[in-house]
Amino acid sequence: MITKQALGSTLFGMADILRDKVEDYKAYILSLLFFKRLSDNYEWENKNAIAEFEKEHDRLPTIKEEAVIYKKKHDFKIPEGCFWKDVREATIDKKNEALHRAVNGIADANVDKDGKFFLKGVINTVRWNEPAPDGSGGKKLSPDVLSLLVSYLDAVDLSNKNASVDVLGDAYEYLIKRFADENKGGTTAGQFYTPTEVRDIIVRYLKPQTGNMVYDPTCGSGGFLIDAAKYCKLNYGNQKAIRLFGQEDVWNTWAIANINMILHGMDAKIEKGDTILDPKFKEEDNELEIKKFDLVMANFPFSQENWWKNGEPKKDAKGKTVNKKDGSPQLEYPGKEDFSDPYERFVYGNPPFSNGDFAFLQHIVASLKDDGKAGVVCPQGVLFRGQPEKTEEEDGQNRKADDEYLIRRGFLQGPIDSNGEFTAMHNIIDAVVVLPGNLFYGTTIPGSILFINNNKPEHRKDKVLMVYAAKEGWYREEPNMNVLMPHDMLRISTILESWGDLDIAKEHIATQKTRLWALIQEDLGYKLSEIEEYYQQDVETLTARVEKLNKSITEKKAEGKKPTKSETKSLDTASAALAKLLSQKADKILAAHEQAAKERKAIDEVEQELLNMLQDPELRKRYFSVVDMEELEENEFNLNIPRYVDTFEPEEEIDLNEALKEFAAFVDAENNSNNSIINLTNLFAGAN
């Protein structure tokens, strides 16, 4: 059986073949991987089924029996002529056409009980036979490149015989992360990938339970849903103990999410469409009522402009479009007097059309059951944007409360009716975690996590936990973005889990240390596999060259001949190059092990740090605060973290006695220098 580290690194080698050949090469790789998995497993299941029949009946099945066996054995249908071998064996000039025909044949052959073609747009999302855009008559993806890609992947058996569902699914996720890492600064990475560390914090705080329905309204590649199912497998032994639902608006990303679910062997319903304009999950008996879920996890598009698609380009006096600094048009929006959401999600107020943060948040709240919970990645602006009402007597103004202020206040106190009266007093905000800036793919906007709970415990109903996780040194800086390390995750999760209770913190840390050490070891495995693959071809080439030169020289000596200077020099050069390469490889392997050891040590250090902090009231203020409703009201429902947590770095303490000694020594040294100068001056003056 292949390991997920080895499979992940091998599959990523496909990127080297496709890079710079097509725009969105991840879709090509992931789609081809999915097709080969279906084909390999189909044939493996056939062989297994026949072997089982023969063992049970002591004979081979008839043609009719064979057909019945095959029909029962497979989750997916693959028509004749649509297998991997049909593509592999096609001539180069027919390779694109053969692959196009195969994936579309599979898409057309798989229909569920409701008549839905559930693999359409999933397995055939890539147009393999697309003509080149230059009109040359060739293919957009060169047949030579496709042939090389097929040959590369052909060497890997992707059936259950060699790659289990867990291994294949985890390797697929590894590929997705690598694609995101390659495009850290670009916008596309953020469309489909949320950092694993952030997902982990959210899933473990929400704790999916057996029988839960879990929903992600902007699911990307489906990471939150996969993690929720993995949590259930770890805790209840069954990843299908929960039901998974997601919606995604980008076609390729929607396809990636569906493939992700299938490769992980999960039952999930992933719908395509705009979640705000066209929510797909609604109650069966009412098309205008949003479906309710036990848990919602999401990382929606930050501060999406024109989320209702009703903005029009602004015109100047001459009728010319007014553009923003980035060249895009400024938009004007109609008034909200006549606006109403047909799904009645905006019970806390209508969000500004220019920013969709509170539109997504209210959709999430509307999607929760009465005892539902949510963990949502948000821009930090949702914590403080918007101003409360101010009268002329208060500050010389006569200002109405902003929409965003009213919505945030509603989350903390309850919705109001058209007369401004509370329809219910209900605080649904459970906790706020402020994260380091530049943590998310495709945006530098500082992020946070908002935890929502429709049924908070009695002792927390009027309280909000505020966690400050953006302290310098509590994350690792990398090119283009920052990263949460395992010990940073431990710090955040311990505060969330304990709410300041030392005993709960001790218990949580004990369970998490083992898990985080395992994650560090798993990451080390991937790094070592990457190092091995990076150097493998060059090492093999140089080793073969050294062996060949050695053999040639040895044979000459055996014949009594003396090797030429050129042969000796070539051997020395090749041997030196090989030694240098092996030394570089060894250095990288050592560095990877040292980094893993450093991370394990950091977990122990953070454990002690947390235990010390929880016993020191002054230190606690720099990490978190449990804020009651009275304090929130005093701060006009502004959730900006510095209002509640001491985010300022303490100045370094100075030993006054030691400082005075140093100062006295400095004065003495200065006096000695002055005396020396005076003596030298007098000496020169006497000499003159």
N, C-alpha and C positions, 0 to 999 in steps of 0.2 A: 504493500500500500504506500502510495506517495504521501509525503507530509505536506501540510498546507504551506509551510515555508518554501519548500522546494517547488511546489506547484505554482505558488504565487510569483516567485522569482522567474520561473520558466515562462509563464504566461506573459509576464511584463516584457520579456525579450521580444515579443511580437511588436511592441511599440517601436522598437528600433527599426523594424522592417517598414512600418507604416508612417513613421514620423516624417512630416514635410511632404508626404505623398497625397494626403487628403486632409480636409479641415478638421473635422470632428472624429479623429481616428479612434477614440475610445469606443464610439458606437460600433465601428467596424469590428474591433477586437471582441467586445462583449457579445455581439450578435453571433459572430462566428464560433465563439466558445460555447454559446448556448446550443447552437445547431449541432456541434460535434457531441456535446453531452447527450442530447436526445438520441442521436443516432447510435453512439457507442453503447448507451445503456439499453436501448431497444434490442440490439443484437445480442447483448449479454443476457438480457432477460429471456430472450428466445432460447438460447442455449441452455440456460438454467432450467427453464420450464420443460424442455424436451428431456433433459437428464433426469429430472424429478419423475416425469411420466414413465420413463424407461425403468427406473429403479422400482417404482411402485407396481408396474404391470409386467415387468420383465419382457418388454417388447417396445418397438418404436411406434408412435401414434400414426394413425392413418392421416391422409390429407385433410379429411373433414375434421378429425379430432385435433389436428395441428391448428387449423383455423380457429377452432373454439378456444384452444389453449392461448393462442396469441391474443385473441380479442379480450380475454379476461385478465391477461397478465400486464397489459400496458395502460398507463395513464394518458398517453398521447399516441395518436395515429401517425404513421409515416408511410405514405403511399410508395409503391414500387417506383424506382427511378429517382427517389428523393432522399437517398441515404448519403452519408459522408463518402463512401467508396465511389459513388456515382460522380461526385465532384472531383475526388482525388484522381480518378482514372480518366477523366475528360482531358482531351488535348488542350494545350495552352490556349489556342485560339478559341476554344469553346468553354474555357473554365468559367468565365464570368456568367455566361448564359446558363451553364449547368447549375451554378450556385443559385442564381436568380430563380430558376425553375424549381429547384429543390425546396428553398425556404418558402416560396409562395405556395407550392404544393402542400406543404405541411400546414401552413396557415389556413388553407381552404379545407383541409381534411378534418380539422379539430373544431367540433361544434358541441356546446354544452346542451343540457336538457331544455334550456330556454331559447335555443336556436341562435345563441351568440357565438361568433367565431372568436374564441378567446385568445388565440395566438396571432390574430391579425394586428399588424402594427407593432407586434412584439418581436417575433422571430424574423419578420421581413421588413423591419423599419429601415434597413439600409438598402439602397438601390444598387445592387452589385453589378448590374448590366448597364448602368447609366452611361450615355455617350459623353465623350470629352466635350467641354463647353466651347472649345476652339473650332468646332466644326470639321475637325480633321478626319472624322470617321472612326477614330480610336475610342477607347474606353476611358472614363474618368479615373478609374482605378486600373492601372496597367495590368494586363493578364500575367506578365512576368512577375510583378509584385504579388499578385493574388496567388500565383502558383507557389511562390516562395513561402508565403504565409500559410498556405494549406500544408505544404511539406513540413514546415516547422511544427505546426500543431498536430500533425499526423503522428508524430513520435510519442505523443502523450495519450495514454488510455484514460478516457474520462468516464468510464463505466463505474458502477459501484464496486466492481472487482478491484479497481485500483484507486478510485477516488470516492470516498464516502460523501454523503450529503453534507456533513459538517465540514469536511476538508475542502470540498468544492465551493461551498457557500462562503467560507472564511477566506479562501483564496480570491474569490470574486470580489469580496469587500476590500481585500488588500489592494486589488487592482484599482478599484474605485478611489481609494485613498491616495494611491500613487498618482492617478490622473489629476486629482485635486491638488496634490502637492506640486505637480509640474506647472499648474496654472494658479499658484497662490494669489498672485496679484490681479488676476483676471476676473471678470464677472461670472464666467460660466461655472467655475468651481463652486461658487456659493449657491448656484441654482440646484445642485444635486448632492451636496455633502456638508454635513455638520460635524465638527471635530468630535472624534470618539469620546474624548474626555468629558465634553459637555453633555453628550448623550448619556454617558454613564452616570453622571451626577443626577440628572433628571430622573432616569429610570429607577435608580436605587432609592431615591427619596419618595417616589410615587408608589413603588412596590406593587407591580401588577399581581393580581390574585387569580386563582383558577375561576374560569367562567367570565372574566372581565371582557368587555368589548373595548378595544383600544383604537384610537383614531388619530391620524395625522392629516390635517387639512391641506398642508403644503409639503407632501412627503418626500420630494426629491427622489433619491435612489432607495428610500425606504429604511434608512438606518435606525430611526427610532423604533419602528415596528419590529425589525429584526432583533434589536436589543431587548425589547420587551418580551419577545418569545424566548430568547436565550435565558433571560432572568427566570422565566417560568420553568424552563428545562432544568436549570441549575437547582431551583428550590422545590419543584414539584415533580421533576422527572419527566415532564411532558411539555414540549414547546407548543403543542396544539391545545394546551389548556385554556388558551385565550383566543379570541377572534380578532382579526386584524383588518382595519379599514384605512384607506388612504386616498387622497386626491392629488393630482399633479397636472399642471397646465402645459408643460413643455413636452412635446411628443417624444423626443429621444430619451428624456429623463423618465417619462412615464413607462417607456419600454424597458429601461434599465431597472426600474423598480419592480416591474412584473417578473423579469428574468431573475432578479435577486430573490424574490419570494419562491419561485419555482425551484431554483438551485438549492435553496435552503430547505426544501421540502415542506413549505408552510402553506396553509390555506389562508389566503388573504384576498381581499377585494380592493383592487386599485383602479380608481376611475379617472378618466381624463376630462379636464375642464377647469374653468376659472372658478375657484372656490367662492369668491364673493358674488360674482354675477350669476353663476350657475352651479350652486351647490348640488352635488349628486346624491348625497345621503339624506333622505327625507323619510318621514313616517309613511308607511304603506297606505294608510287610510286618509292621508292628507298631504298632497303634493307641495303645500306651502308651509309645512311644519318641519323644522330641522330635526333630524334624528338625534337621539340622546345616547351618549356613551359614558362608560365608567371612567375612562381615562383619556385625556387628550395630551399629546406631546407634539410640539411644533417649533419650527424655526422659520417663520414667515418672512417674505421679502421686506427688508427694512425700509420704512418710510416711503412706501410705494405711492408715487404721484398718479393722480387721475384713476383711482381704483374703481370708480363707477363708470369710467369711460365717457364722461359727459363734458370734459374740458374742451374748449375751443381756443385756437391760437389768438393771442392778443394782437390787436392792430393799433398802429399809431395814427396820428391825425391824417396821414396820407394813405392810410389803408395798407401800409406795409407791416408784415409780421415782425413783432418785437421778439428778439432772441435773447436767451440767457448767455452767460459767459462761455458755456460749453458748445454754443451754436444751436442748441435745441430751442424750439419756440416756447415762450412764456405762455401759460394757459390761463384762461379765464373760466370761471365756473358759475353756473346759475345759482340763485339763492336757494336756501333749503326750506323755504316756507311750504312748498308743495311737495317736498321729497318725503317718500316713505319707502322703507324696505319691504318688499312683498312677503318676506319670510319673517318679519317682525323680530329681527335680531338686535336692533339698536335700542334696547329699552333704557339704556343709560344716557342716550343722547346721540345725535347724528354727528359722526366724525367729519372733520374738514375734508373736502374732496381732494385737497392737495396733498394729503398725507394719510395713508391707509393703516397706520399702526393700530388705531383703536377700532377700525373696521374689522381687522383680523382678530383682535382680542375679544371683541363682542361676539363675533361668529363662534369663537372657541367657547366662550361662556354659555352661549345659546346651545352649544352642542353637548353640554354636560348634564348628566342626570342630577337629581336633587342631592345625591351624596357623591357626585363626581368630583374628580380632581384633575388639575392640569399643570404641566410644567412647560413654560413658553419662553423661548429666547426672544428678547426684545432689544431695540436700541434704548440706551439709557434715557433718551429724551422723554419716553412715556412716563418716567418717574417724576418729572417736574415741569414739562411743557404746559402752557396754559395759565391764565391768571384768574384769581377769584374776583367776584364783584367788588367794586369800590364806589362808595358814594362821595359826593362833593364834600360832605362834612369830614370824611375820613382823610382824604388826601388831595382835595381840590379837583377831583375828577368825578365823572359820572359814567363809570365803565361797567358794562355787563360782564358776567363771568364768561370766560372762553369755553368752547365746547369740550376741549380736552381736559380742562380743569374739572368740569362738571362730571365727565365720564369717570375720571379717576376718583373723585369724591364719591361717586355712586358705587364704585367697586368697594370702597371702604365703609360706606354708610348705608347704601341701598338705593334703588332707583326712585325717581320722583315722577309725579304726574304732570299734566300740562299746567297745573296751578303752582308747581314748585313744592308740592307736599310729598313726603316720603310714602311710597306705597308699601314699603317693608324696610325695617332696620336690619341690615344684613351685611356683615363684613366678609367678603369672599377672598381677600388677599391674605395668604398664609405667610409667605416669606418672600424676600427680595434678596437676590445675590448680585452684587455689582462685580463684573468681571474685568480683567485687564483689557486695555484697548488693543486693537489690531489682532484679535484672536480668531476672527472668522474669515473664511475664504471670500475674496472678491470685494471686501469692504473694510475700511479702516474705522468705521463708526464704532464707538465704544458700546459694548453689549452688556446685557444683564439677563438674569433669569427671574421670571415672575412665576411664583407658585400660587395657584388658585385652588381653593377648597370650598365647595358649596355647603359642606357640613363639618365645620371646624369643631374640635373638642371644646367642651364648655369652658375650660380654663384658658382657652386661647381665642375665644370668639372675638374679643375686642383688642387683640394684640397682633402685632406684625413683627416677625423676626427679620432684622436688617443685617445682612452679612457683607462685610467689606473684603473682597478677594482680589482687589486690584493693587495691593501694596507692592512696591518695588521689591523684587527678589522672590516674589511668590509665583513666578512664571519664568519660562526660559525664552530669551529673545533669539529669534532665528531670522534669516533673510526674508524680508517681505511680511513676516507675521510673527506673533508670539505663540507659545505653546504651554499648556498646563502639563506639568510632570506628575508622575504618580503620587509623590508626596504633597503636591499642591491639591490634587483631588482629595487626598485624605484629610487635609486641613478643612476644605469646604464641606465635605460630606459629614465630618464629625460635628461641626457646628450646627449644620442643618438637622442632623439626627438627634443631637442631645438638647438643643435649645438651651445650652449652658449647664445641663445636669452632668456632673462629674462622673457619676456611676454609669450612666448611659454611654457617655463618651468612652470610658474604659472598655466597656463591652463591645462597642462598635469598632474601636481601633483594633482590638484583638482579632475580630473576624476579618477585617479589611486588610490587615497587614499580609496575611497569607495569600489573599486574592491578588493584591497588588504586586507581591513578589512574583507570583505566577505570570502576571502580565509583563513584568520586566523580563522574565526569562523567555517568554514567547517573542517579545520584541527583539531580544538578543538573537534568537533563532533566525528570525527574518533577516537581521543585519548580516549574520554569518553566511546565510544562504546567498545574499546579494553579493557579498565580497567574493565568495567562491565562484559565482557565475561571472562576475566582472573580470576576474583574472583567468578563468578556466581556459579560454581559447588561446590567449597569448602564452600562458604557461605550457600548454600542450604543444603549441607551434615551436616554441624555443626548446622545449625538452626533446622533441623529435629531431630538431636541427642538431643539437648537441650530441645526441645518440648517433645520428648519421655520420657526423664528422669524426666522432670517437671511433666508430666502427671502421671508417675509411682509413684513419691513421693506424689503428691496430692491425688491420689487414696488411698495410704497407710494411709495417715493422716486422710482421710475421714472415713476409717475403724477403726480408733483409733490406728493404728500401727505406730511405730517409724521407719523412714528410717534408713537403715544401714549406717555406716560410709563410706563404699565403694560407696554406691549410692550417698551420699552427696558429696563425693570427686569427683566422676565422673561428677556430675552436675557442680561443681565449676570449674573443669578442662575444660570441654567443653564450659562453659560460658566464661571463661577467653580467651580461644582460639578464640571463635567467636568475642569477643570484640576486641581482638588484630587484627584479620583479618579485621574487619570493620573499625578499626582505620587506618590501613595501606591503605585500599581502600580510605577512606576519605582524607588521606594525599596526595595520588596520584591525586585524583580529584582536590583538592585545588591547587596542584602544576601545574596541567594542565591549570587551570583557571588563575593562576598567570603568567604563561608563555605567555598565549594569551594576557593578559593585558600588559605585558612587550613589546611584539611585536607591539601592537597597539601604545604604547607610543613611541617606537623607530621610527615608521613611522612619527609621529609628529616632532620628533627631527631631522630626516633626512630632512624633508621638510624645516625646518629653516636653517639647515646646507647648503642645496643646494642654497637657496635664498641668504644667506650671501656670499657663494662662488662665485656665478655668478656676484656679485657686487664688488668683490675684485680681481683685476688683478693678485695679487701675489698668492692668494689661487687657482685661476683657473688653474695655472700652475701645481698644484699637482694632478689635476683631469683629465684634458684633454688638447688637443692641436689641433687646426685646422691648418694643415701643407700644405703649397703650394708646387708646383712642383719644384721651385727653391731650397727650403730647402731639398726636397727629393733627388734632384740631388747632392747637396753638400754632402749628407750622402750616396752617391752611392746606392740609392734605398734600403738601409737597413731600415726595419720597426721596429727594436728593440725599444720598447717603451721608455727606458731611454734616447734615443737620442732626444726625443721631449717633454717628460713630466717629471717633477721633481718628481722622485720616491723615493728620499731620505727622511727619516723622519726628520723633523726639530728638532733641539736640543731645549730642554726646556729653555725658556727665564728665566733669573735670574735677580731679582731686586738687582742692585749693592749696593744701600744704605743699604738694608736689609742684604745683604751678608757681608758687612763691619761691621755692628753692631754685627752680629753673630761671625765674626772673632775676633773682639775686646773682646767680652764676653768670647770667648774661651781662648784668651791670658791672660785675667785677671784671669780666673779660673786656668790656668796652673801656673801663677805666684804665686797665693795663695797656690796652692799645693806645689810648690817648697819652699815657705817660711815656710809652715807647716813642711815639711821634715827637713829643716835646723834647725828650732826651736827644733824639737824632737831630732835631732842629738846632738845639743848643750846641751840639757837637760840630755841625757844619758851620754855624755862626762863629764859633771859636776858631775854627780852622781858617776862616776868611780874615 
